[in-house]
Amino acid sequence: MTSRNWTVALSLSLVFLCGMAVGAFGHWLYSSNTVDAQSATARPRNPEEFRRRYVDEMRTRLKLDEGQVAQLNAALDGTRAKIDAMKLRHRPEVKQIQQEQVDRINGFLTAPQRAEYQKMRQEREDKDRKQPKGPPGGC
């Protein structure tokens, strides 16, 4: 092989290796600045898991005794019952407001757009039904 061929082969190899290095650095930079949704610090989606973690944190950080933990659980149960009752009372009002929104949007859409909008709404409802509900503002 002539020295010119060696120079070309060496140059191509260096370009390839530099590309690999830049790609590896870019991947490292990207992955170091993103959040892992499955990490241990991610908020639990399950209400029972959320409550368990909350009670454990309160027990540890505040050094609660068993009587205080029982009182904490009673307070959380009472709050949950009040929130559930409030949601039930306001559900019809919320449904009416949502229906007014849908009617208003349907008012300016064309027939094909309305059909697609209905399909979008159904897909969102299906997705919401499949996802576990976490506590909105507490335990």
Secondary structure, DSSP 8 states (H G I E B T S, - for coil): --HHHHHHHHHHHHHHHHHHHHHHHHHHHHHHTS--TTSTTS--SSHHHHHHHHHHHHHHHHT--HHHHHHHHHHHHHHHHHHHHHHHHHHHHHHHHHHHHHHHHHHHS-HHHHHHHHHHHHHHHHHHHHS----SS--
